[in-house]
Amino acid sequence: MADISSSDTIRDLVSLMRAHGITRCVACPGSRNSPIVASLAALPDFELRGATDERSAGFLACGWASATQSPVAVCVTSGSALLNLHPAVAEASYRHLPLLIISADRPASWIGQQDGQTLPQPGAFGSLCRMSLQIPEAKEEHWHRNRLLNEAMLELRHRAGGPVHINIPLSEPLFGTTTEPLPTPRVIRRTELAKMTADEETELLNTVAACPRRLILLGQLPADAQLPPILAGEKAFAIVGEHLCNTAIAITQPDAVLGTSPAADMSPDMLITYGGCIISKRLKNLLRNTPPREHWHICPDGTVVDTFCGLTRVIEGDPAELWELLAAFADDGDEAYAARWLKPTPVPQFPYSGMQLVGDLLGAMPRGSVLHLANSSTVRFAQFFPLPADTQVECNRGVNGIEGSLSTALGFAMGDSRLQFIICGDLSFFYDMNALWLQGIPANVRILLLNNGGGGIFEFIPTPDHPLVNGCHHITATAWAESCGFECLSVKSECDWPAALAALTSPGNRPVLVEAFTDSVADAALFTQFNSQY
């Protein structure tokens, strides 16, 4: 084996360039990029040409890419060398040429410190590049580095294609080498359904056939994102989600199933994901710690989303096209595996607590209502309980912040005549309490405010026990809500709850707010005890 760099970053770069078929490179002289150039030159898979002037190098790479209709890399050292590529990058951008710019860099800590050949290199070409990435150098960043490099190389030819910039900070010493073989990298592929060839379709079908334990995992989805019922057969696929997936055929309480089953029984051979965020840490840990052989993520615009650190393929296009392909396997799969996900789970029973109040409300909501969940505790409590039929679930799970939950729900209610149930904690409510300061709040709004005097979630996640961390307070909402036109009820014990629940779930001509007071320490103890059963 030829001598190549011992740097994990360079070894990952070179192995993935080879795996993605990026084997042509124009190399410019310099010290900081020398271990990259030397590693490429040492391997017979790569064809290199040298150019001293970076301005010419960029255009040489453009011409080479145009002639071969395939990506060409140009590798430069740090500092102003990179800036000399700007005209060529502009040309590649407007001609959609797959130009891979690889710039070596000094560690970011030396930028602006009067160290030679240092300037802010990431994003140097602005909007001219389809993607600009800074690759982490630390050894423990292997998964992150692998994902970023895969993303960059996929983007070169994505849709119309165009230039991509990879910036690689390298620390001294630069010249350590090894004769160890390059690692076999995890390669992420992208399949564009609209452009799929017969050979690509056959490859996909053969891959599915080789993976009998198949799990379709649904993240947050709009209410109209339904899957064809043919995929809900007990033999072929386990279809799993959470309440936020808004899909009636999915198993929506995965924690309850996982908690009573060994990980080896529940981990899939193939994972197909579609939609947004997943709440369950237990489910995330299962899929990260026992990764499937194949993980496909369906994304209409082809974005790389690697939530479970094992993505192998991005499926770009209309999900219905993939479901149609998968229908061929409706009666072909590991029946016992799918059945394990389908086993019934009992509805939990709690004494007076935030969990009990949420469970009772979910059980009493009329069919066809809309449920709005604030982040932190409430969205997790709701997962313990089944939903009435035809319930639509909304939540700000894009970035999972507590701000804006109330405002978003009221904005939704302004455009939807169904009963709107909003469950939120006290910090979420008081953070966004100006949302009630709205002319004409719809009468179909029903708010259950869980007031436990602070951030209850901090009682069951590891954080310092301090009032400033937990957001402790002695504020109540009733007076403010009444002044904004709400019918208000206060719940301080289980005796108060039946009347309040009846008010929440009954039709009326005014919006309703129920402020229920619970003990955060007791709630946390119940939550921990419940989870420990699993």
C-alpha positions in Angstrom: 0.0 0.0 0.0 1.3 3.5 -0.9 2.2 6.0 1.8 -0.8 8.2 2.4 -1.6 10.7 5.1 -2.2 9.4 8.6 -4.7 12.3 9.2 -8.2 10.9 9.7 -9.7 13.9 7.9 -7.6 13.4 4.8 -8.2 9.6 4.8 -11.9 10.1 5.0 -11.8 12.7 2.2 -9.7 10.5 -0.1 -11.8 7.4 0.5 -15.1 9.1 -0.2 -13.7 10.9 -3.3 -12.9 7.4 -4.6 -16.2 6.0 -3.6 -18.1 8.8 -5.3 -16.1 8.5 -8.5 -14.3 11.9 -8.1 -10.9 10.8 -9.4 -9.6 13.7 -11.4 -7.9 16.6 -9.7 -5.9 19.8 -10.6 -3.3 20.3 -7.8 -1.7 23.6 -6.9 1.6 23.9 -4.9 1.6 24.8 -1.3 2.5 23.3 2.1 -0.8 23.2 3.9 -2.5 21.2 1.1 0.6 19.0 0.5 -0.6 16.0 2.5 -3.9 16.0 0.5 -2.1 16.2 -2.8 0.5 13.6 -1.9 -2.2 11.2 -0.7 -4.1 11.5 -4.0 -0.9 11.2 -6.0 0.1 8.0 -4.2 -3.1 6.1 -5.2 -3.5 4.7 -8.7 -7.2 5.4 -8.7 -6.6 9.2 -9.1 -5.4 11.2 -12.1 -3.7 14.5 -11.1 -2.5 17.5 -13.1 -0.4 20.3 -11.6 -0.9 24.1 -12.1 1.1 26.8 -10.3 -1.4 29.6 -10.9 -4.7 29.0 -9.1 -6.5 31.2 -11.5 -5.6 28.9 -14.4 -6.1 25.8 -12.2 -9.7 26.6 -11.6 -10.4 27.0 -15.3 -8.4 23.9 -16.2 -10.7 22.0 -13.8 -13.7 23.6 -15.5 -12.6 22.5 -18.9 -11.8 19.0 -17.7 -15.2 18.7 -16.1 -17.0 19.9 -19.2 -15.1 17.4 -21.4 -15.7 14.4 -19.2 -19.1 15.4 -17.9 -18.0 14.3 -14.5 -16.7 16.1 -11.3 -13.2 17.4 -11.2 -11.5 18.6 -8.0 -9.1 21.5 -7.6 -6.9 21.5 -4.5 -5.3 24.7 -3.1 -3.3 25.7 -0.1 -4.6 28.2 2.5 -4.9 32.0 2.4 -5.2 34.0 -0.8 -4.6 31.0 -3.0 -8.3 30.1 -2.5 -9.4 33.6 -3.6 -7.7 33.2 -6.9 -10.3 30.5 -7.8 -13.2 33.0 -7.7 -13.5 33.7 -11.5 -13.5 29.9 -12.2 -16.0 29.2 -9.5 -18.3 31.9 -11.0 -18.0 30.2 -14.4 -18.7 26.8 -13.0 -21.7 28.1 -11.1 -23.4 29.6 -14.2 -22.5 26.6 -16.4 -23.5 24.1 -13.7 -20.1 22.4 -13.9 -19.4 19.9 -11.0 -16.2 21.6 -9.7 -15.1 20.4 -6.3 -13.0 23.1 -4.5 -10.8 21.6 -1.8 -9.0 24.2 0.3 -6.6 23.4 3.0 -6.7 25.8 6.0 -5.1 26.5 9.2 -7.0 25.9 12.5 -9.8 28.5 12.9 -8.2 29.8 16.1 -5.4 31.4 14.1 -7.7 33.5 11.9 -7.0 37.2 12.4 -4.0 36.5 14.7 -1.3 37.7 12.2 -0.4 34.2 11.3 0.7 33.6 7.7 -1.7 32.7 5.0 -4.8 32.9 7.2 -8.1 34.5 6.3 -11.8 33.4 6.7 -12.0 30.7 4.0 -15.4 29.0 4.7 -18.1 30.6 2.5 -15.5 32.6 0.5 -17.5 32.2 -2.7 -20.9 33.2 -1.3 -23.9 32.1 -3.3 -21.8 31.0 -6.3 -21.3 27.6 -4.6 -24.1 25.1 -4.2 -22.7 24.1 -0.8 -19.8 25.4 1.3 -18.6 23.2 4.2 -16.0 23.3 7.0 -14.8 19.8 7.7 -14.1 19.1 11.4 -10.6 17.8 12.1 -11.1 16.2 15.5 -10.8 12.4 15.6 -14.1 12.0 17.5 -15.9 13.8 14.8 -15.8 10.9 12.3 -19.6 10.5 11.8 -20.0 14.3 11.3 -17.1 14.5 8.9 -18.4 11.5 6.9 -21.9 13.0 6.6 -20.6 16.4 5.5 -18.2 14.9 2.9 -21.0 12.7 1.6 -23.3 15.7 1.3 -20.8 17.8 -0.5 -20.0 15.1 -3.1 -23.7 14.3 -3.7 -24.4 18.0 -4.3 -21.9 18.3 -7.1 -24.3 16.5 -9.5 -27.6 17.1 -7.7 -30.3 18.4 -10.1 -28.5 20.8 -12.4 -25.2 20.5 -10.5 -22.5 23.1 -9.8 -19.5 23.9 -7.7 -19.0 22.8 -4.1 -16.4 24.1 -1.6 -14.9 21.9 1.1 -12.6 23.7 3.5 -10.3 21.5 5.6 -8.4 22.9 8.6 -5.2 20.9 9.2 -3.0 21.1 12.2 0.7 20.6 12.3 2.5 18.2 11.9 1.2 17.9 8.4 3.4 15.1 7.0 2.6 11.9 9.0 2.0 9.0 6.7 0.9 5.4 7.0 0.8 2.3 4.7 -2.5 1.2 6.3 -5.3 0.7 3.7 -7.8 3.5 3.4 -10.9 2.9 5.5 -14.1 1.5 3.9 -16.3 4.6 4.2 -20.0 4.8 4.8 -21.2 6.0 1.4 -24.5 7.8 1.1 -26.3 7.5 -2.2 -29.1 9.6 -3.7 -31.9 8.2 -5.8 -34.0 10.7 -7.7 -37.3 8.8 -8.3 -38.2 11.0 -11.3 -35.0 10.0 -13.1 -34.7 6.4 -11.9 -33.6 3.9 -14.5 -34.7 0.3 -14.8 -31.4 -0.8 -13.4 -31.7 1.5 -10.4 -35.2 0.3 -9.7 -34.0 -3.3 -9.8 -31.2 -2.4 -7.3 -33.7 -0.9 -4.9 -36.1 -3.8 -5.1 -33.2 -6.3 -4.6 -32.0 -4.4 -1.5 -35.5 -4.5 0.0 -35.8 -8.2 -0.7 -32.5 -8.8 1.1 -33.8 -7.1 4.3 -36.8 -9.0 5.7 -37.1 -7.0 8.9 -38.4 -3.6 7.6 -39.3 -0.6 9.6 -41.0 2.5 8.2 -40.6 5.3 10.7 -42.7 8.4 10.3 -41.7 11.7 11.8 -43.8 14.9 12.0 -46.1 15.1 9.0 -49.0 17.2 7.9 -52.5 15.7 8.3 -52.9 14.9 4.6 -49.6 12.8 4.4 -51.2 9.4 4.3 -49.6 6.1 3.4 -51.4 3.5 1.3 -53.1 0.9 3.5 -51.4 -1.9 1.5 -48.2 -1.2 3.4 -49.9 -1.8 6.8 -49.9 -5.6 6.3 -48.4 -7.5 9.3 -45.9 -9.5 7.2 -44.0 -6.9 5.2 -43.5 -3.7 7.2 -43.8 -2.4 10.7 -45.1 1.2 10.3 -44.2 3.2 13.4 -44.5 6.9 14.3 -45.6 9.2 17.1 -48.7 11.3 17.5 -47.1 14.0 15.4 -47.0 11.8 12.3 -50.8 12.3 11.9 -51.1 8.9 10.2 -53.8 6.5 11.4 -52.1 3.3 10.2 -48.9 3.9 12.2 -48.1 2.5 15.7 -47.9 5.8 17.6 -46.7 4.7 21.0 -43.2 3.2 20.2 -41.8 3.7 23.7 -44.5 1.4 25.2 -43.6 -1.3 22.7 -39.8 -0.9 23.0 -39.9 -0.8 26.8 -40.9 -4.4 27.0 -38.8 -5.9 24.2 -35.1 -6.7 23.8 -33.3 -4.4 21.4 -32.2 -7.3 19.3 -35.9 -8.2 18.6 -36.8 -4.7 17.6 -33.9 -3.4 15.5 -34.6 -3.6 11.7 -32.5 -4.8 8.8 -34.0 -1.9 6.8 -35.1 1.5 8.1 -37.1 3.8 5.9 -37.8 7.3 7.4 -40.1 10.0 6.2 -41.1 13.3 7.8 -39.7 15.5 10.5 -38.5 15.1 14.1 -38.8 12.0 16.3 -39.4 12.7 20.1 -38.6 9.3 21.6 -35.0 9.0 22.9 -35.5 5.2 23.4 -36.3 4.8 19.7 -33.4 7.0 18.7 -31.0 5.0 20.9 -32.2 1.7 19.4 -31.6 2.8 15.9 -28.2 4.5 16.7 -26.9 1.7 18.9 -28.1 -1.2 16.7 -27.9 0.4 13.2 -29.8 -1.2 10.3 -27.9 -2.5 7.2 -29.9 0.0 5.1 -31.4 3.4 6.1 -33.3 5.2 3.4 -34.7 8.7 4.1 -37.4 10.0 1.8 -37.2 13.7 1.2 -38.9 15.5 -1.7 -36.0 17.9 -2.3 -33.2 15.4 -1.7 -31.8 16.9 1.6 -29.4 14.6 3.5 -30.9 14.0 7.0 -28.9 11.5 9.1 -30.7 11.5 12.4 -29.7 8.0 13.3 -26.1 8.2 12.1 -26.4 5.3 9.6 -28.0 6.8 6.5 -27.2 4.9 3.3 -29.6 6.4 0.7 -31.6 9.6 0.2 -34.8 9.0 -1.8 -35.7 12.2 -3.6 -39.2 12.7 -5.0 -42.8 12.0 -4.3 -43.1 9.4 -1.5 -46.1 7.8 -3.2 -43.8 6.6 -5.9 -41.7 4.7 -3.4 -44.8 3.3 -1.6 -45.9 2.0 -5.0 -42.6 0.2 -5.4 -42.8 -1.2 -1.9 -46.3 -2.6 -2.5 -44.6 -5.5 -4.3 -43.5 -6.7 -0.9 -46.9 -6.4 0.8 -47.0 -10.2 1.6 -43.2 -10.8 1.8 -41.3 -10.0 5.0 -40.5 -11.1 8.5 -44.0 -11.6 9.9 -42.8 -12.1 13.5 -40.8 -8.9 13.4 -43.7 -6.7 12.3 -46.0 -8.5 14.8 -43.7 -7.5 17.7 -44.4 -3.8 16.9 -48.1 -4.5 16.8 -48.5 -6.0 20.2 -51.1 -4.1 22.3 -50.0 -1.8 25.1 -52.2 -0.9 28.1 -53.2 2.7 28.7 -51.2 3.9 31.7 -53.0 5.1 34.9 -51.6 7.9 37.0 -52.7 9.6 40.2 -53.3 13.4 40.1 -50.4 14.8 38.1 -49.6 16.5 34.8 -49.6 13.0 33.1 -53.1 12.2 34.4 -54.5 15.5 33.2 -53.1 15.1 29.8 -54.3 11.5 29.5 -57.8 12.4 30.7 -58.1 15.2 28.2 -56.8 13.1 25.3 -59.4 10.5 26.2 -62.2 13.0 26.4 -61.6 15.1 23.3 -64.3 14.8 20.7 -63.4 13.0 17.5 -62.1 15.2 14.7 -60.5 17.8 17.0 -57.1 19.5 16.6 -54.5 18.9 19.3 -51.7 21.5 19.8 -48.8 20.4 21.9 -46.2 22.7 23.4 -42.6 21.5 23.6 -40.7 20.0 26.6 -42.9 18.0 29.0 -46.4 18.2 27.3 -45.4 16.7 24.0 -43.8 13.8 25.9 -46.7 13.2 28.2 -49.1 13.0 25.3 -47.1 10.1 23.8 -48.2 7.9 26.8 -51.8 7.9 25.6 -53.9 7.0 22.6 -55.7 9.7 20.6 -59.3 9.8 19.6 -60.0 9.0 15.9 -59.4 11.7 13.3 -57.3 13.8 15.7 -54.9 16.2 13.9 -51.7 16.9 15.9 -49.8 20.2 15.6 -46.5 21.2 17.3 -43.5 23.5 16.7 -41.1 20.6 16.4 -39.0 22.3 13.7 -36.5 23.5 16.3 -38.4 22.4 19.4 -38.3 25.7 21.2 -40.8 26.7 23.8 -41.4 30.2 22.3 -44.4 30.7 20.1 -46.3 27.5 20.9 -49.4 29.5 22.0 -49.2 32.0 19.2 -48.9 29.3 16.5 -51.9 27.4 17.9 -54.1 30.5 18.1 -53.0 31.4 14.5 -54.1 27.9 13.4 -57.4 28.3 15.2 -58.1 31.5 13.3 -58.2 29.5 10.1 -59.8 26.3 11.3 -63.3 25.9 12.7 -62.7 22.6 14.5 -62.3 22.4 18.3 -58.6 23.4 19.1 -57.1 21.9 22.2 -53.8 23.5 23.4 -51.8 21.8 26.1 -48.8 23.7 27.3 -46.6 24.1 30.3 -46.2 27.2 32.4 -42.9 28.4 31.0 -44.2 28.0 27.4 -47.4 29.8 28.3 -45.9 32.8 30.2 -43.1 33.2 27.6 -45.8 33.6 24.9 -48.7 35.1 27.0 -49.0 38.1 24.7 -50.6 35.7 22.2 -53.9 36.1 24.2 -53.7 39.8 23.6 -55.5 39.3 20.3 -58.7 40.9 19.1 -61.3 38.2 18.6 -59.8 34.9 19.9 -62.0 32.2 18.4 -64.5 30.5 20.7 -63.3 27.1 19.6 -60.0 27.4 21.6 -59.5 25.2 24.7 -56.3 25.6 26.7 -55.0 23.3 29.4 -52.2 25.0 31.2 -50.0 22.8 33.4 -48.6 25.1 36.0 -46.0 23.4 38.3 -44.1 26.5 39.2 -41.2 26.1 36.7 -39.7 24.1 34.0 -40.9 20.6 35.0 -38.8 18.9 32.4 -35.6 19.9 34.3 -36.7 17.6 37.1 -36.2 14.5 35.0 -33.2 15.4 32.8 -29.7 15.9 34.2 -29.4 19.6 35.1 -28.3 21.5 38.2 -31.1 21.9 40.7 -31.2 25.7 40.8 -34.1 28.2 40.5 -32.3 30.1 37.7 -32.0 26.8 35.7 -35.5 25.6 36.4 -37.2 28.9 35.9 -39.0 28.7 39.2 -41.9 31.2 39.7 -45.2 31.9 41.5 -47.1 33.4 38.6 -50.7 32.4 37.7 -52.5 33.0 34.4 -56.2 33.3 35.3 -56.5 37.0 35.7 -54.7 37.7 32.5 -56.7 35.2 30.5 -60.0 36.5 32.0 -59.1 40.0 30.9 -58.5 38.7 27.4 -62.0 37.2 27.3 -61.5 33.6 28.4 -63.7 31.6 30.6 -61.2 30.4 33.2 -61.2 27.6 35.7 -58.5 26.7 38.3 -57.6 23.1 39.2 -55.7 22.5 42.4 -56.6 18.9 43.2 -58.3 16.0 41.6 -61.7 17.1 43.0 -61.6 20.2 40.8 -60.7 18.4 37.6 -64.0 16.8 36.4 -65.8 20.1 36.1 -62.8 21.7 34.4 -62.6 18.8 32.0 -66.2 19.1 31.1 -65.8 22.8 30.4 -62.8 22.1 28.2 -64.5 19.5 26.1 -68.0 21.1 25.7 -69.0 23.5 23.0 -69.5 27.1 24.0 -69.4 30.7 22.8 -66.1 31.7 24.6 -62.6 30.4 24.6 -61.7 28.3 27.7 -58.5 28.2 29.8 -58.0 25.7 32.6 -55.0 26.3 34.8 -54.1 23.1 36.6 -51.5 23.3 39.4 -49.3 20.2 40.0 -46.1 19.5 41.8 -43.1 19.3 39.6 -41.1 16.9 41.9 -44.1 14.5 42.2 -44.6 14.7 38.4 -41.0 13.9 37.8 -41.1 10.9 40.2 -44.1 9.5 38.5 -42.5 10.0 35.0 -39.3 8.3 36.1 -41.2 5.4 37.8 -43.3 4.9 34.7 -40.3 4.8 32.4 -38.4 2.5 34.8 -41.1 -0.2 34.2 -39.6 -0.5 30.7 
